[in-house]
Amino acid sequence: SIDAREIFDLIRSINDPEHPLTLEELNVVEQVRVQVSDPESTVAVAFTPTIPHCSMATLIGLSIKVKLLRSLPQRFKMDVHITPGTHASEHAVNKQLADKERVAAALE
């Protein structure tokens, strides 16, 4: 079975596109914001951009999603989204992260 710690361990070492630090070091991802239901095959990750106008928020979210898609069994449905209230364009970024074509392009 897969738990939140396993998911966090997969994404914690992703490098931030603008800093020489990992997402964990910047507190963009935290284990408490990872939700897993192995019986329902769902994973939800909320991430917190470093600033409310972070221009890399979509890229960070796509990086997390691609890492999970490549690492987890196909049975899992993934929801990667911005922690509510932490980004000025939260709705727009979340919409892009849920767009199957955008995610497919990121996988290539």
C-alpha positions as CSV (number, residue, x, y, z in Angstrom):
1,S,0.0,0.0,0.0
2,I,1.1,3.6,-0.7
3,D,0.9,6.3,2.0
4,A,1.5,10.0,2.3
5,R,5.1,9.6,3.3
6,E,5.9,7.6,0.2
7,I,4.3,10.3,-2.0
8,F,6.2,13.1,-0.1
9,D,9.4,11.2,-0.6
10,L,8.8,11.1,-4.3
11,I,8.2,14.9,-4.7
12,R,10.4,16.4,-1.9
13,S,13.6,16.4,-4.0
14,I,12.1,18.1,-7.1
15,N,14.2,21.3,-7.7
16,D,12.5,24.6,-7.8
17,P,12.8,26.2,-11.3
18,E,14.1,29.5,-10.0
19,H,16.2,28.5,-7.0
20,P,19.0,26.0,-6.4
21,L,16.8,24.4,-3.7
22,T,14.3,21.6,-3.5
23,L,10.6,22.1,-3.1
24,E,10.9,20.7,0.4
25,E,13.7,23.1,1.4
26,L,11.5,26.0,0.2
27,N,8.4,24.6,2.1
28,V,6.5,24.4,-1.2
29,V,5.6,20.8,-0.4
30,E,5.0,19.4,3.0
31,Q,3.9,15.9,4.1
32,V,0.9,17.3,5.9
33,R,-0.5,18.5,2.5
34,V,-0.4,15.1,0.9
35,Q,-3.5,13.0,1.1
36,V,-3.6,9.3,-0.1
37,S,-6.4,6.8,-0.2
38,D,-4.9,3.5,-1.4
39,P,-8.2,1.7,-1.4
40,E,-9.7,4.4,-3.6
41,S,-6.5,4.9,-5.6
42,T,-6.4,8.6,-5.1
43,V,-3.6,11.0,-4.3
44,A,-4.0,14.7,-3.6
45,V,-1.1,17.1,-3.2
46,A,-1.5,20.7,-2.3
47,F,1.6,22.9,-2.8
48,T,2.4,26.4,-1.6
49,P,4.2,28.7,-4.0
50,T,6.9,30.8,-2.4
51,I,5.1,34.1,-3.2
52,P,1.5,34.9,-4.1
53,H,2.5,36.0,-7.6
54,C,4.9,33.1,-8.4
55,S,5.2,32.9,-12.1
56,M,6.4,29.3,-11.9
57,A,3.4,27.9,-10.0
58,T,2.1,26.0,-13.1
59,L,5.5,24.6,-13.9
60,I,6.0,23.5,-10.3
61,G,2.6,21.8,-10.2
62,L,3.2,20.1,-13.5
63,S,6.6,18.9,-12.2
64,I,4.9,17.3,-9.2
65,K,2.2,15.7,-11.3
66,V,4.6,14.3,-13.9
67,K,6.8,12.9,-11.2
68,L,3.8,11.1,-9.6
69,L,2.4,9.9,-13.0
70,R,5.8,8.4,-13.8
71,S,6.3,6.8,-10.3
72,L,2.9,5.5,-9.3
73,P,0.8,2.6,-10.7
74,Q,-1.7,3.8,-13.4
75,R,-4.7,3.0,-11.1
76,F,-4.1,6.2,-9.2
77,K,-6.0,9.4,-9.9
78,M,-4.0,12.5,-9.0
79,D,-5.1,15.9,-7.9
80,V,-2.2,18.4,-7.7
81,H,-3.4,21.9,-6.7
82,I,-2.3,25.1,-5.0
83,T,-2.9,25.4,-1.3
84,P,-6.1,27.5,-1.1
85,G,-5.5,31.2,-0.6
86,T,-1.7,31.1,-1.3
87,H,-1.6,32.4,-4.9
88,A,-3.1,35.3,-6.7
89,S,-4.1,33.2,-9.8
90,E,-5.0,30.0,-7.9
91,H,-8.1,29.2,-9.9
92,A,-6.3,29.6,-13.3
93,V,-3.3,27.6,-12.2
94,N,-5.5,24.8,-10.8
95,K,-7.4,24.7,-14.1
96,Q,-4.2,24.3,-16.0
97,L,-3.0,21.5,-13.7
98,A,-6.3,19.7,-14.3
99,D,-6.1,20.0,-18.1
100,K,-5.3,16.6,-19.6
101,E,-3.7,18.0,-22.7
102,R,-1.4,20.3,-20.7
103,V,-0.3,17.4,-18.6
104,A,0.2,15.2,-21.6
105,A,2.4,17.9,-23.2
106,A,4.4,18.1,-19.9
107,L,4.9,14.3,-20.0
108,E,6.7,14.6,-23.4
